[in-house]
Amino acid sequence: MTRIRRWAVPIAGALLPLVAGVCAAPAASADPIGPTYTYVYSLKVTSTHTAAVKRSPVLATCSPGKGGTCTISKSRSVTRSFDLGLGASRGFVAGQLGWSKSASVTVTAQCTSPPATKSSQVYRAYAQGIKKRYTITKKTYSHFSSKPKLEKIQTTGGEAFNPKGVSCSLS
């Protein structure tokens, strides 16, 4: 019998144990507080964009002035973002995508603008990286006897962004 993280949680006035993650189904017939539930998560990547630009927030700016150029040279910490749904953890999603679960990445902007055609133009640096869209599926199994029973299948979509560098543009 194998269990990963087990908690008793109140649901509709009764205490039910909650098992998170993927684990082997335990025999639960002798469990005095109710049935055991196992949640099994899976993730399927539906699209990948390797040169995605995240326009917010702007990492740095400079104003070249009409006919002039300017240089951005700056390091910034950028958030590595994950959409989480159905109780899936950041670590699970990051692992399935092959990425670190750490919250941020430091990127360095080293860009020189082309000559500005108007005095009002601004040169901006944005985070650039990999954007993946995916589907998370959660299967809920109950264990009233030695054989687990599939109770419910839930699915939700998500998107993640992993910063890898910087993209600069004049506007």
Summary of the structure (lengths in Angstrom):
residues: 171
radius of gyration: 23.9
end to end distance: 61.6
largest distance: 80.1
contacts: 463
relative contact order: 0.25
helix: 5%
strand: 58%
